Amino acid sequence: MSSVSYLIVNTVVNFIQLYLVLIFVRILLSWFQTAEWAGKVISFLAPITDPYLNIFRSVIPPLGGIDFSAIIAIFVLQLIPNLLIGLVSATGF
């Protein structure tokens, strides 16, 4: 892997890891919506995380009042770095 492709892949992987942390925080804080401080953080994170989460919410409806779409969204997001690293390694960039 060349240094340029390593830099690009590393940057994308780091961005995805940061985005996963933001999604985890958003999901955990949704349990504490009545707390004023949680509402402020959610209002900051929602525009960042909800566009990605809404893709899965539109496909997977809540079951028994529980939103499982976030679990699938996290799983898919965790697969992307592995696929990207495998693709770059296979092509020899």
HTML snippet that shows the backbone in 3Dmol.js (N, CA, C, O; Angstrom):
<script src="https://3Dmol.org/build/3Dmol-min.js"></script>
<div id="view" style="width:600px;height:400px;position:relative"></div>
<script>
const pdb = `
ATOM      1  N   MET A   1       0.846  -1.160   0.000  1.00  0.00           N
ATOM      2  CA  MET A   1       0.000   0.000   0.000  1.00  0.00           C
ATOM      3  C   MET A   1       0.901   1.235   0.000  1.00  0.00           C
ATOM      4  O   MET A   1       1.819   1.344   0.813  1.00  0.00           O
ATOM      5  N   SER A   2       0.634   2.142  -0.900  1.00  0.00           N
ATOM      6  CA  SER A   2       1.448   3.352  -0.965  1.00  0.00           C
ATOM      7  C   SER A   2       1.108   4.284   0.195  1.00  0.00           C
ATOM      8  O   SER A   2       0.084   4.119   0.858  1.00  0.00           O
ATOM      9  N   SER A   3       1.959   5.241   0.426  1.00  0.00           N
ATOM     10  CA  SER A   3       1.757   6.147   1.555  1.00  0.00           C
ATOM     11  C   SER A   3       0.518   7.019   1.365  1.00  0.00           C
ATOM     12  O   SER A   3      -0.151   7.366   2.338  1.00  0.00           O
ATOM     13  N   VAL A   4       0.210   7.375   0.123  1.00  0.00           N
ATOM     14  CA  VAL A   4      -0.975   8.200  -0.135  1.00  0.00           C
ATOM     15  C   VAL A   4      -2.242   7.400   0.144  1.00  0.00           C
ATOM     16  O   VAL A   4      -3.155   7.892   0.808  1.00  0.00           O
ATOM     17  N   SER A   5      -2.300   6.169  -0.361  1.00  0.00           N
ATOM     18  CA  SER A   5      -3.496   5.361  -0.119  1.00  0.00           C
ATOM     19  C   SER A   5      -3.617   5.016   1.362  1.00  0.00           C
ATOM     20  O   SER A   5      -4.726   4.949   1.891  1.00  0.00           O
ATOM     21  N   TYR A   6      -2.482   4.794   2.041  1.00  0.00           N
ATOM     22  CA  TYR A   6      -2.521   4.533   3.482  1.00  0.00           C
ATOM     23  C   TYR A   6      -3.094   5.737   4.217  1.00  0.00           C
ATOM     24  O   TYR A   6      -3.917   5.578   5.118  1.00  0.00           O
ATOM     25  N   LEU A   7      -2.669   6.934   3.844  1.00  0.00           N
ATOM     26  CA  LEU A   7      -3.171   8.153   4.475  1.00  0.00           C
ATOM     27  C   LEU A   7      -4.670   8.308   4.257  1.00  0.00           C
ATOM     28  O   LEU A   7      -5.398   8.651   5.189  1.00  0.00           O
ATOM     29  N   ILE A   8      -5.137   8.062   3.047  1.00  0.00           N
ATOM     30  CA  ILE A   8      -6.562   8.188   2.736  1.00  0.00           C
ATOM     31  C   ILE A   8      -7.372   7.160   3.514  1.00  0.00           C
ATOM     32  O   ILE A   8      -8.381   7.500   4.132  1.00  0.00           O
ATOM     33  N   VAL A   9      -6.933   5.907   3.486  1.00  0.00           N
ATOM     34  CA  VAL A   9      -7.654   4.850   4.198  1.00  0.00           C
ATOM     35  C   VAL A   9      -7.657   5.125   5.691  1.00  0.00           C
ATOM     36  O   VAL A   9      -8.686   4.970   6.347  1.00  0.00           O
ATOM     37  N   ASN A  10      -6.518   5.529   6.233  1.00  0.00           N
ATOM     38  CA  ASN A  10      -6.425   5.822   7.661  1.00  0.00           C
ATOM     39  C   ASN A  10      -7.343   6.982   8.052  1.00  0.00           C
ATOM     40  O   ASN A  10      -7.975   6.944   9.107  1.00  0.00           O
ATOM     41  N   THR A  11      -7.417   7.997   7.218  1.00  0.00           N
ATOM     42  CA  THR A  11      -8.296   9.138   7.484  1.00  0.00           C
ATOM     43  C   THR A  11      -9.757   8.708   7.472  1.00  0.00           C
ATOM     44  O   THR A  11     -10.520   9.093   8.357  1.00  0.00           O
ATOM     45  N   VAL A  12     -10.149   7.925   6.492  1.00  0.00           N
ATOM     46  CA  VAL A  12     -11.536   7.456   6.406  1.00  0.00           C
ATOM     47  C   VAL A  12     -11.878   6.569   7.604  1.00  0.00           C
ATOM     48  O   VAL A  12     -12.952   6.707   8.189  1.00  0.00           O
ATOM     49  N   VAL A  13     -10.985   5.675   7.968  1.00  0.00           N
ATOM     50  CA  VAL A  13     -11.220   4.786   9.113  1.00  0.00           C
ATOM     51  C   VAL A  13     -11.347   5.599  10.400  1.00  0.00           C
ATOM     52  O   VAL A  13     -12.220   5.317  11.221  1.00  0.00           O
ATOM     53  N   ASN A  14     -10.498   6.594  10.587  1.00  0.00           N
ATOM     54  CA  ASN A  14     -10.589   7.448  11.778  1.00  0.00           C
ATOM     55  C   ASN A  14     -11.882   8.241  11.801  1.00  0.00           C
ATOM     56  O   ASN A  14     -12.488   8.402  12.860  1.00  0.00           O
ATOM     57  N   PHE A  15     -12.314   8.740  10.650  1.00  0.00           N
ATOM     58  CA  PHE A  15     -13.579   9.462  10.570  1.00  0.00           C
ATOM     59  C   PHE A  15     -14.738   8.539  10.944  1.00  0.00           C
ATOM     60  O   PHE A  15     -15.633   8.938  11.689  1.00  0.00           O
ATOM     61  N   ILE A  16     -14.724   7.327  10.437  1.00  0.00           N
ATOM     62  CA  ILE A  16     -15.800   6.380  10.737  1.00  0.00           C
ATOM     63  C   ILE A  16     -15.816   6.048  12.225  1.00  0.00           C
ATOM     64  O   ILE A  16     -16.888   5.947  12.821  1.00  0.00           O
ATOM     65  N   GLN A  17     -14.654   5.877  12.828  1.00  0.00           N
ATOM     66  CA  GLN A  17     -14.598   5.602  14.262  1.00  0.00           C
ATOM     67  C   GLN A  17     -15.148   6.767  15.076  1.00  0.00           C
ATOM     68  O   GLN A  17     -15.864   6.551  16.054  1.00  0.00           O
ATOM     69  N   LEU A  18     -14.828   7.980  14.691  1.00  0.00           N
ATOM     70  CA  LEU A  18     -15.368   9.151  15.369  1.00  0.00           C
ATOM     71  C   LEU A  18     -16.880   9.229  15.185  1.00  0.00           C
ATOM     72  O   LEU A  18     -17.608   9.534  16.129  1.00  0.00           O
ATOM     73  N   TYR A  19     -17.346   8.957  13.985  1.00  0.00           N
ATOM     74  CA  TYR A  19     -18.783   8.992  13.699  1.00  0.00           C
ATOM     75  C   TYR A  19     -19.521   7.914  14.504  1.00  0.00           C
ATOM     76  O   TYR A  19     -20.641   8.138  14.962  1.00  0.00           O
ATOM     77  N   LEU A  20     -18.897   6.756  14.673  1.00  0.00           N
ATOM     78  CA  LEU A  20     -19.493   5.703  15.500  1.00  0.00           C
ATOM     79  C   LEU A  20     -19.638   6.162  16.949  1.00  0.00           C
ATOM     80  O   LEU A  20     -20.650   5.877  17.589  1.00  0.00           O
ATOM     81  N   VAL A  21     -18.654   6.859  17.460  1.00  0.00           N
ATOM     82  CA  VAL A  21     -18.751   7.380  18.828  1.00  0.00           C
ATOM     83  C   VAL A  21     -19.905   8.366  18.936  1.00  0.00           C
ATOM     84  O   VAL A  21     -20.662   8.334  19.906  1.00  0.00           O
ATOM     85  N   LEU A  22     -20.045   9.240  17.949  1.00  0.00           N
ATOM     86  CA  LEU A  22     -21.150  10.201  17.954  1.00  0.00           C
ATOM     87  C   LEU A  22     -22.503   9.482  17.911  1.00  0.00           C
ATOM     88  O   LEU A  22     -23.440   9.886  18.599  1.00  0.00           O
ATOM     89  N   ILE A  23     -22.605   8.432  17.115  1.00  0.00           N
ATOM     90  CA  ILE A  23     -23.854   7.670  17.044  1.00  0.00           C
ATOM     91  C   ILE A  23     -24.135   6.988  18.374  1.00  0.00           C
ATOM     92  O   ILE A  23     -25.274   7.005  18.843  1.00  0.00           O
ATOM     93  N   PHE A  24     -23.123   6.390  18.992  1.00  0.00           N
ATOM     94  CA  PHE A  24     -23.318   5.757  20.298  1.00  0.00           C
ATOM     95  C   PHE A  24     -23.794   6.775  21.334  1.00  0.00           C
ATOM     96  O   PHE A  24     -24.724   6.498  22.092  1.00  0.00           O
ATOM     97  N   VAL A  25     -23.173   7.930  21.370  1.00  0.00           N
ATOM     98  CA  VAL A  25     -23.574   8.969  22.320  1.00  0.00           C
ATOM     99  C   VAL A  25     -25.013   9.391  22.045  1.00  0.00           C
ATOM    100  O   VAL A  25     -25.807   9.541  22.974  1.00  0.00           O
ATOM    101  N   ARG A  26     -25.345   9.582  20.787  1.00  0.00           N
ATOM    102  CA  ARG A  26     -26.715   9.983  20.408  1.00  0.00           C
ATOM    103  C   ARG A  26     -27.729   8.941  20.857  1.00  0.00           C
ATOM    104  O   ARG A  26     -28.782   9.293  21.387  1.00  0.00           O
ATOM    105  N   ILE A  27     -27.426   7.668  20.654  1.00  0.00           N
ATOM    106  CA  ILE A  27     -28.350   6.604  21.027  1.00  0.00           C
ATOM    107  C   ILE A  27     -28.477   6.517  22.544  1.00  0.00           C
ATOM    108  O   ILE A  27     -29.584   6.401  23.069  1.00  0.00           O
ATOM    109  N   LEU A  28     -27.358   6.573  23.245  1.00  0.00           N
ATOM    110  CA  LEU A  28     -27.417   6.486  24.705  1.00  0.00           C
ATOM    111  C   LEU A  28     -28.170   7.670  25.315  1.00  0.00           C
ATOM    112  O   LEU A  28     -28.933   7.497  26.266  1.00  0.00           O
ATOM    113  N   LEU A  29     -27.962   8.846  24.781  1.00  0.00           N
ATOM    114  CA  LEU A  29     -28.647  10.016  25.319  1.00  0.00           C
ATOM    115  C   LEU A  29     -30.134  10.025  25.002  1.00  0.00           C
ATOM    116  O   LEU A  29     -30.904  10.713  25.672  1.00  0.00           O
ATOM    117  N   SER A  30     -30.545   9.278  23.998  1.00  0.00           N
ATOM    118  CA  SER A  30     -31.981   9.217  23.691  1.00  0.00           C
ATOM    119  C   SER A  30     -32.757   8.562  24.835  1.00  0.00           C
ATOM    120  O   SER A  30     -33.974   8.724  24.927  1.00  0.00           O
ATOM    121  N   TRP A  31     -32.065   7.823  25.707  1.00  0.00           N
ATOM    122  CA  TRP A  31     -32.720   7.228  26.877  1.00  0.00           C
ATOM    123  C   TRP A  31     -32.963   8.261  27.973  1.00  0.00           C
ATOM    124  O   TRP A  31     -33.770   8.032  28.874  1.00  0.00           O
ATOM    125  N   PHE A  32     -32.270   9.393  27.901  1.00  0.00           N
ATOM    126  CA  PHE A  32     -32.367  10.432  28.931  1.00  0.00           C
ATOM    127  C   PHE A  32     -32.906  11.738  28.360  1.00  0.00           C
ATOM    128  O   PHE A  32     -32.419  12.815  28.702  1.00  0.00           O
ATOM    129  N   GLN A  33     -33.893  11.648  27.507  1.00  0.00           N
ATOM    130  CA  GLN A  33     -34.397  12.837  26.821  1.00  0.00           C
ATOM    131  C   GLN A  33     -35.020  13.842  27.779  1.00  0.00           C
ATOM    132  O   GLN A  33     -35.097  15.028  27.458  1.00  0.00           O
ATOM    133  N   THR A  34     -35.460  13.397  28.933  1.00  0.00           N
ATOM    134  CA  THR A  34     -36.096  14.327  29.862  1.00  0.00           C
ATOM    135  C   THR A  34     -35.084  15.223  30.576  1.00  0.00           C
ATOM    136  O   THR A  34     -35.447  16.282  31.089  1.00  0.00           O
ATOM    137  N   ALA A  35     -33.832  14.809  30.611  1.00  0.00           N
ATOM    138  CA  ALA A  35     -32.802  15.644  31.231  1.00  0.00           C
ATOM    139  C   ALA A  35     -32.474  16.812  30.305  1.00  0.00           C
ATOM    140  O   ALA A  35     -32.280  16.637  29.102  1.00  0.00           O
ATOM    141  N   GLU A  36     -32.416  17.988  30.884  1.00  0.00           N
ATOM    142  CA  GLU A  36     -32.181  19.186  30.065  1.00  0.00           C
ATOM    143  C   GLU A  36     -30.834  19.128  29.356  1.00  0.00           C
ATOM    144  O   GLU A  36     -30.742  19.490  28.183  1.00  0.00           O
ATOM    145  N   TRP A  37     -29.798  18.684  30.041  1.00  0.00           N
ATOM    146  CA  TRP A  37     -28.465  18.621  29.446  1.00  0.00           C
ATOM    147  C   TRP A  37     -28.419  17.624  28.300  1.00  0.00           C
ATOM    148  O   TRP A  37     -27.726  17.845  27.307  1.00  0.00           O
ATOM    149  N   ALA A  38     -29.159  16.523  28.435  1.00  0.00           N
ATOM    150  CA  ALA A  38     -29.178  15.522  27.361  1.00  0.00           C
ATOM    151  C   ALA A  38     -29.866  16.091  26.123  1.00  0.00           C
ATOM    152  O   ALA A  38     -29.432  15.844  24.998  1.00  0.00           O
ATOM    153  N   GLY A  39     -30.923  16.843  26.332  1.00  0.00           N
ATOM    154  CA  GLY A  39     -31.634  17.451  25.211  1.00  0.00           C
ATOM    155  C   GLY A  39     -30.762  18.397  24.419  1.00  0.00           C
ATOM    156  O   GLY A  39     -30.861  18.477  23.195  1.00  0.00           O
ATOM    157  N   LYS A  40     -29.905  19.115  25.127  1.00  0.00           N
ATOM    158  CA  LYS A  40     -29.003  20.049  24.437  1.00  0.00           C
ATOM    159  C   LYS A  40     -27.979  19.300  23.585  1.00  0.00           C
ATOM    160  O   LYS A  40     -27.687  19.697  22.457  1.00  0.00           O
ATOM    161  N   VAL A  41     -27.443  18.219  24.137  1.00  0.00           N
ATOM    162  CA  VAL A  41     -26.460  17.439  23.387  1.00  0.00           C
ATOM    163  C   VAL A  41     -27.127  16.744  22.208  1.00  0.00           C
ATOM    164  O   VAL A  41     -26.562  16.686  21.115  1.00  0.00           O
ATOM    165  N   ILE A  42     -28.337  16.213  22.429  1.00  0.00           N
ATOM    166  CA  ILE A  42     -29.069  15.551  21.344  1.00  0.00           C
ATOM    167  C   ILE A  42     -29.373  16.545  20.227  1.00  0.00           C
ATOM    168  O   ILE A  42     -29.245  16.211  19.049  1.00  0.00           O
ATOM    169  N   SER A  43     -29.771  17.755  20.586  1.00  0.00           N
ATOM    170  CA  SER A  43     -30.074  18.747  19.547  1.00  0.00           C
ATOM    171  C   SER A  43     -28.834  19.115  18.739  1.00  0.00           C
ATOM    172  O   SER A  43     -28.944  19.524  17.583  1.00  0.00           O
ATOM    173  N   PHE A  44     -27.648  18.972  19.347  1.00  0.00           N
ATOM    174  CA  PHE A  44     -26.407  19.196  18.608  1.00  0.00           C
ATOM    175  C   PHE A  44     -26.060  17.994  17.727  1.00  0.00           C
ATOM    176  O   PHE A  44     -25.629  18.163  16.587  1.00  0.00           O
ATOM    177  N   LEU A  45     -26.249  16.772  18.259  1.00  0.00           N
ATOM    178  CA  LEU A  45     -25.849  15.561  17.532  1.00  0.00           C
ATOM    179  C   LEU A  45     -26.862  15.121  16.477  1.00  0.00           C
ATOM    180  O   LEU A  45     -26.479  14.504  15.483  1.00  0.00           O
ATOM    181  N   ALA A  46     -28.130  15.423  16.669  1.00  0.00           N
ATOM    182  CA  ALA A  46     -29.169  14.936  15.758  1.00  0.00           C
ATOM    183  C   ALA A  46     -28.920  15.322  14.296  1.00  0.00           C
ATOM    184  O   ALA A  46     -29.034  14.457  13.428  1.00  0.00           O
ATOM    185  N   PRO A  47     -28.590  16.566  13.987  1.00  0.00           N
ATOM    186  CA  PRO A  47     -28.348  16.887  12.571  1.00  0.00           C
ATOM    187  C   PRO A  47     -27.135  16.172  11.980  1.00  0.00           C
ATOM    188  O   PRO A  47     -27.033  16.018  10.763  1.00  0.00           O
ATOM    189  N   ILE A  48     -26.219  15.737  12.840  1.00  0.00           N
ATOM    190  CA  ILE A  48     -25.015  15.060  12.368  1.00  0.00           C
ATOM    191  C   ILE A  48     -25.268  13.569  12.149  1.00  0.00           C
ATOM    192  O   ILE A  48     -24.820  12.996  11.155  1.00  0.00           O
ATOM    193  N   THR A  49     -25.990  12.946  13.087  1.00  0.00           N
ATOM    194  CA  THR A  49     -26.151  11.492  13.058  1.00  0.00           C
ATOM    195  C   THR A  49     -27.456  11.019  12.430  1.00  0.00           C
ATOM    196  O   THR A  49     -27.498   9.936  11.846  1.00  0.00           O
ATOM    197  N   ASP A  50     -28.509  11.801  12.537  1.00  0.00           N
ATOM    198  CA  ASP A  50     -29.819  11.334  12.064  1.00  0.00           C
ATOM    199  C   ASP A  50     -29.912  11.087  10.562  1.00  0.00           C
ATOM    200  O   ASP A  50     -30.621  10.164  10.162  1.00  0.00           O
ATOM    201  N   PRO A  51     -29.238  11.857   9.707  1.00  0.00           N
ATOM    202  CA  PRO A  51     -29.334  11.522   8.272  1.00  0.00           C
ATOM    203  C   PRO A  51     -28.894  10.092   7.968  1.00  0.00           C
ATOM    204  O   PRO A  51     -29.524   9.406   7.163  1.00  0.00           O
ATOM    205  N   TYR A  52     -27.817   9.643   8.607  1.00  0.00           N
ATOM    206  CA  TYR A  52     -27.361   8.260   8.396  1.00  0.00           C
ATOM    207  C   TYR A  52     -28.327   7.276   9.050  1.00  0.00           C
ATOM    208  O   TYR A  52     -28.689   6.271   8.439  1.00  0.00           O
ATOM    209  N   LEU A  53     -28.746   7.551  10.281  1.00  0.00           N
ATOM    210  CA  LEU A  53     -29.654   6.638  10.976  1.00  0.00           C
ATOM    211  C   LEU A  53     -31.019   6.557  10.292  1.00  0.00           C
ATOM    212  O   LEU A  53     -31.657   5.505  10.308  1.00  0.00           O
ATOM    213  N   ASN A  54     -31.466   7.655   9.695  1.00  0.00           N
ATOM    214  CA  ASN A  54     -32.775   7.660   9.027  1.00  0.00           C
ATOM    215  C   ASN A  54     -32.827   6.738   7.815  1.00  0.00           C
ATOM    216  O   ASN A  54     -33.897   6.259   7.440  1.00  0.00           O
ATOM    217  N   ILE A  55     -31.682   6.492   7.208  1.00  0.00           N
ATOM    218  CA  ILE A  55     -31.645   5.542   6.087  1.00  0.00           C
ATOM    219  C   ILE A  55     -32.142   4.184   6.561  1.00  0.00           C
ATOM    220  O   ILE A  55     -32.918   3.529   5.866  1.00  0.00           O
ATOM    221  N   PHE A  56     -31.705   3.765   7.724  1.00  0.00           N
ATOM    222  CA  PHE A  56     -32.076   2.462   8.257  1.00  0.00           C
ATOM    223  C   PHE A  56     -33.440   2.499   8.926  1.00  0.00           C
ATOM    224  O   PHE A  56     -34.152   1.495   8.917  1.00  0.00           O
ATOM    225  N   ARG A  57     -33.824   3.635   9.509  1.00  0.00           N
ATOM    226  CA  ARG A  57     -35.144   3.761  10.130  1.00  0.00           C
ATOM    227  C   ARG A  57     -36.251   3.670   9.093  1.00  0.00           C
ATOM    228  O   ARG A  57     -37.342   3.187   9.397  1.00  0.00           O
ATOM    229  N   SER A  58     -35.989   4.125   7.874  1.00  0.00           N
ATOM    230  CA  SER A  58     -37.014   4.071   6.833  1.00  0.00           C
ATOM    231  C   SER A  58     -37.219   2.648   6.315  1.00  0.00           C
ATOM    232  O   SER A  58     -38.267   2.341   5.747  1.00  0.00           O
ATOM    233  N   VAL A  59     -36.226   1.780   6.508  1.00  0.00           N
ATOM    234  CA  VAL A  59     -36.300   0.400   6.026  1.00  0.00           C
ATOM    235  C   VAL A  59     -36.742  -0.559   7.131  1.00  0.00           C
ATOM    236  O   VAL A  59     -37.499  -1.495   6.874  1.00  0.00           O
ATOM    237  N   ILE A  60     -36.276  -0.331   8.351  1.00  0.00           N
ATOM    238  CA  ILE A  60     -36.534  -1.237   9.467  1.00  0.00           C
ATOM    239  C   ILE A  60     -37.432  -0.526  10.477  1.00  0.00           C
ATOM    240  O   ILE A  60     -36.976   0.378  11.177  1.00  0.00           O
ATOM    241  N   PRO A  61     -38.705  -0.925  10.559  1.00  0.00           N
ATOM    242  CA  PRO A  61     -39.616  -0.268  11.512  1.00  0.00           C
ATOM    243  C   PRO A  61     -39.316  -0.718  12.949  1.00  0.00           C
ATOM    244  O   PRO A  61     -38.767  -1.800  13.159  1.00  0.00           O
ATOM    245  N   PRO A  62     -39.678   0.115  13.935  1.00  0.00           N
ATOM    246  CA  PRO A  62     -39.495  -0.297  15.330  1.00  0.00           C
ATOM    247  C   PRO A  62     -40.334  -1.538  15.632  1.00  0.00           C
ATOM    248  O   PRO A  62     -41.480  -1.650  15.197  1.00  0.00           O
ATOM    249  N   LEU A  63     -39.749  -2.453  16.375  1.00  0.00           N
ATOM    250  CA  LEU A  63     -40.450  -3.677  16.766  1.00  0.00           C
ATOM    251  C   LEU A  63     -40.701  -3.636  18.264  1.00  0.00           C
ATOM    252  O   LEU A  63     -39.759  -3.612  19.055  1.00  0.00           O
ATOM    253  N   GLY A  64     -41.964  -3.629  18.653  1.00  0.00           N
ATOM    254  CA  GLY A  64     -42.301  -3.570  20.067  1.00  0.00           C
ATOM    255  C   GLY A  64     -41.838  -2.288  20.728  1.00  0.00           C
ATOM    256  O   GLY A  64     -41.522  -2.287  21.918  1.00  0.00           O
ATOM    257  N   GLY A  65     -41.791  -1.203  19.984  1.00  0.00           N
ATOM    258  CA  GLY A  65     -41.362   0.080  20.521  1.00  0.00           C
ATOM    259  C   GLY A  65     -39.852   0.244  20.615  1.00  0.00           C
ATOM    260  O   GLY A  65     -39.373   1.264  21.111  1.00  0.00           O
ATOM    261  N   ILE A  66     -39.092  -0.747  20.146  1.00  0.00           N
ATOM    262  CA  ILE A  66     -37.628  -0.672  20.192  1.00  0.00           C
ATOM    263  C   ILE A  66     -37.097  -0.472  18.780  1.00  0.00           C
ATOM    264  O   ILE A  66     -37.474  -1.189  17.852  1.00  0.00           O
ATOM    265  N   ASP A  67     -36.221   0.507  18.633  1.00  0.00           N
ATOM    266  CA  ASP A  67     -35.654   0.839  17.328  1.00  0.00           C
ATOM    267  C   ASP A  67     -34.380   0.024  17.105  1.00  0.00           C
ATOM    268  O   ASP A  67     -33.311   0.370  17.608  1.00  0.00           O
ATOM    269  N   PHE A  68     -34.510  -1.059  16.345  1.00  0.00           N
ATOM    270  CA  PHE A  68     -33.356  -1.912  16.042  1.00  0.00           C
ATOM    271  C   PHE A  68     -32.559  -1.398  14.853  1.00  0.00           C
ATOM    272  O   PHE A  68     -31.487  -1.926  14.556  1.00  0.00           O
ATOM    273  N   SER A  69     -33.057  -0.389  14.177  1.00  0.00           N
ATOM    274  CA  SER A  69     -32.356   0.126  13.001  1.00  0.00           C
ATOM    275  C   SER A  69     -30.988   0.684  13.365  1.00  0.00           C
ATOM    276  O   SER A  69     -30.062   0.618  12.556  1.00  0.00           O
ATOM    277  N   ALA A  70     -30.847   1.229  14.562  1.00  0.00           N
ATOM    278  CA  ALA A  70     -29.554   1.778  14.975  1.00  0.00           C
ATOM    279  C   ALA A  70     -28.501   0.673  15.089  1.00  0.00           C
ATOM    280  O   ALA A  70     -27.334   0.898  14.767  1.00  0.00           O
ATOM    281  N   ILE A  71     -28.899  -0.504  15.539  1.00  0.00           N
ATOM    282  CA  ILE A  71     -27.956  -1.624  15.651  1.00  0.00           C
ATOM    283  C   ILE A  71     -27.453  -2.008  14.267  1.00  0.00           C
ATOM    284  O   ILE A  71     -26.256  -2.226  14.075  1.00  0.00           O
ATOM    285  N   ILE A  72     -28.359  -2.090  13.309  1.00  0.00           N
ATOM    286  CA  ILE A  72     -27.982  -2.433  11.935  1.00  0.00           C
ATOM    287  C   ILE A  72     -27.108  -1.331  11.343  1.00  0.00           C
ATOM    288  O   ILE A  72     -26.137  -1.624  10.645  1.00  0.00           O
ATOM    289  N   ALA A  73     -27.440  -0.068  11.613  1.00  0.00           N
ATOM    290  CA  ALA A  73     -26.652   1.059  11.100  1.00  0.00           C
ATOM    291  C   ALA A  73     -25.229   1.018  11.640  1.00  0.00           C
ATOM    292  O   ALA A  73     -24.277   1.266  10.900  1.00  0.00           O
ATOM    293  N   ILE A  74     -25.078   0.708  12.913  1.00  0.00           N
ATOM    294  CA  ILE A  74     -23.746   0.610  13.513  1.00  0.00           C
ATOM    295  C   ILE A  74     -22.983  -0.564  12.912  1.00  0.00           C
ATOM    296  O   ILE A  74     -21.800  -0.442  12.593  1.00  0.00           O
ATOM    297  N   PHE A  75     -23.646  -1.681  12.760  1.00  0.00           N
ATOM    298  CA  PHE A  75     -23.005  -2.863  12.183  1.00  0.00           C
ATOM    299  C   PHE A  75     -22.487  -2.571  10.776  1.00  0.00           C
ATOM    300  O   PHE A  75     -21.356  -2.928  10.446  1.00  0.00           O
ATOM    301  N   VAL A  76     -23.298  -1.930   9.952  1.00  0.00           N
ATOM    302  CA  VAL A  76     -22.894  -1.602   8.581  1.00  0.00           C
ATOM    303  C   VAL A  76     -21.713  -0.627   8.598  1.00  0.00           C
ATOM    304  O   VAL A  76     -20.769  -0.774   7.822  1.00  0.00           O
ATOM    305  N   LEU A  77     -21.773   0.351   9.472  1.00  0.00           N
ATOM    306  CA  LEU A  77     -20.689   1.325   9.552  1.00  0.00           C
ATOM    307  C   LEU A  77     -19.388   0.684  10.019  1.00  0.00           C
ATOM    308  O   LEU A  77     -18.309   1.117   9.615  1.00  0.00           O
ATOM    309  N   GLN A  78     -19.474  -0.339  10.861  1.00  0.00           N
ATOM    310  CA  GLN A  78     -18.272  -1.040  11.300  1.00  0.00           C
ATOM    311  C   GLN A  78     -17.691  -1.927  10.208  1.00  0.00           C
ATOM    312  O   GLN A  78     -16.501  -2.239  10.249  1.00  0.00           O
ATOM    313  N   LEU A  79     -18.486  -2.337   9.245  1.00  0.00           N
ATOM    314  CA  LEU A  79     -17.997  -3.161   8.142  1.00  0.00           C
ATOM    315  C   LEU A  79     -17.195  -2.368   7.114  1.00  0.00           C
ATOM    316  O   LEU A  79     -16.297  -2.910   6.471  1.00  0.00           O
ATOM    317  N   ILE A  80     -17.513  -1.115   6.965  1.00  0.00           N
ATOM    318  CA  ILE A  80     -16.904  -0.298   5.913  1.00  0.00           C
ATOM    319  C   ILE A  80     -15.376  -0.234   6.019  1.00  0.00           C
ATOM    320  O   ILE A  80     -14.706  -0.415   5.002  1.00  0.00           O
ATOM    321  N   PRO A  81     -14.789   0.016   7.202  1.00  0.00           N
ATOM    322  CA  PRO A  81     -13.312   0.046   7.245  1.00  0.00           C
ATOM    323  C   PRO A  81     -12.681  -1.272   6.824  1.00  0.00           C
ATOM    324  O   PRO A  81     -11.673  -1.273   6.117  1.00  0.00           O
ATOM    325  N   ASN A  82     -13.255  -2.392   7.243  1.00  0.00           N
ATOM    326  CA  ASN A  82     -12.707  -3.693   6.855  1.00  0.00           C
ATOM    327  C   ASN A  82     -12.795  -3.903   5.351  1.00  0.00           C
ATOM    328  O   ASN A  82     -11.854  -4.403   4.736  1.00  0.00           O
ATOM    329  N   LEU A  83     -13.911  -3.527   4.763  1.00  0.00           N
ATOM    330  CA  LEU A  83     -14.067  -3.656   3.312  1.00  0.00           C
ATOM    331  C   LEU A  83     -13.103  -2.735   2.573  1.00  0.00           C
ATOM    332  O   LEU A  83     -12.518  -3.120   1.562  1.00  0.00           O
ATOM    333  N   LEU A  84     -12.945  -1.530   3.079  1.00  0.00           N
ATOM    334  CA  LEU A  84     -12.052  -0.566   2.445  1.00  0.00           C
ATOM    335  C   LEU A  84     -10.598  -1.027   2.516  1.00  0.00           C
ATOM    336  O   LEU A  84      -9.872  -0.947   1.526  1.00  0.00           O
ATOM    337  N   ILE A  85     -10.178  -1.499   3.665  1.00  0.00           N
ATOM    338  CA  ILE A  85      -8.808  -1.995   3.821  1.00  0.00           C
ATOM    339  C   ILE A  85      -8.576  -3.208   2.934  1.00  0.00           C
ATOM    340  O   ILE A  85      -7.527  -3.331   2.301  1.00  0.00           O
ATOM    341  N   GLY A  86      -9.567  -4.114   2.887  1.00  0.00           N
ATOM    342  CA  GLY A  86      -9.453  -5.288   2.025  1.00  0.00           C
ATOM    343  C   GLY A  86      -9.387  -4.922   0.563  1.00  0.00           C
ATOM    344  O   GLY A  86      -8.623  -5.522  -0.193  1.00  0.00           O
ATOM    345  N   LEU A  87     -10.173  -3.947   0.150  1.00  0.00           N
ATOM    346  CA  LEU A  87     -10.180  -3.506  -1.245  1.00  0.00           C
ATOM    347  C   LEU A  87      -8.848  -2.874  -1.630  1.00  0.00           C
ATOM    348  O   LEU A  87      -8.309  -3.160  -2.698  1.00  0.00           O
ATOM    349  N   VAL A  88      -8.329  -2.035  -0.780  1.00  0.00           N
ATOM    350  CA  VAL A  88      -7.057  -1.368  -1.066  1.00  0.00           C
ATOM    351  C   VAL A  88      -5.912  -2.394  -1.074  1.00  0.00           C
ATOM    352  O   VAL A  88      -5.011  -2.314  -1.909  1.00  0.00           O
ATOM    353  N   SER A  89      -5.954  -3.349  -0.150  1.00  0.00           N
ATOM    354  CA  SER A  89      -4.913  -4.377  -0.098  1.00  0.00           C
ATOM    355  C   SER A  89      -4.965  -5.292  -1.325  1.00  0.00           C
ATOM    356  O   SER A  89      -3.928  -5.689  -1.857  1.00  0.00           O
ATOM    357  N   ALA A  90      -6.177  -5.619  -1.767  1.00  0.00           N
ATOM    358  CA  ALA A  90      -6.334  -6.509  -2.908  1.00  0.00           C
ATOM    359  C   ALA A  90      -5.895  -5.855  -4.212  1.00  0.00           C
ATOM    360  O   ALA A  90      -5.347  -6.522  -5.089  1.00  0.00           O
ATOM    361  N   THR A  91      -6.134  -4.556  -4.340  1.00  0.00           N
ATOM    362  CA  THR A  91      -5.784  -3.872  -5.584  1.00  0.00           C
ATOM    363  C   THR A  91      -4.336  -3.390  -5.577  1.00  0.00           C
ATOM    364  O   THR A  91      -3.791  -3.049  -6.627  1.00  0.00           O
ATOM    365  N   GLY A  92      -3.713  -3.360  -4.410  1.00  0.00           N
ATOM    366  CA  GLY A  92      -2.305  -2.984  -4.340  1.00  0.00           C
ATOM    367  C   GLY A  92      -2.049  -1.500  -4.419  1.00  0.00           C
ATOM    368  O   GLY A  92      -0.931  -1.094  -4.736  1.00  0.00           O
ATOM    369  N   PHE A  93      -3.049  -0.664  -4.142  1.00  0.00           N
ATOM    370  CA  PHE A  93      -2.837   0.782  -4.185  1.00  0.00           C
ATOM    371  C   PHE A  93      -2.000   1.205  -3.049  1.00  0.00           C
ATOM    372  O   PHE A  93      -1.707   2.391  -2.907  1.00  0.00           O
TER     373      PHE A  93
END
`;
const viewer = $3Dmol.createViewer("view");
viewer.addModel(pdb, "pdb");
viewer.setStyle({}, {cartoon: {color: "spectrum"}});
viewer.zoomTo();
viewer.render();
</script>
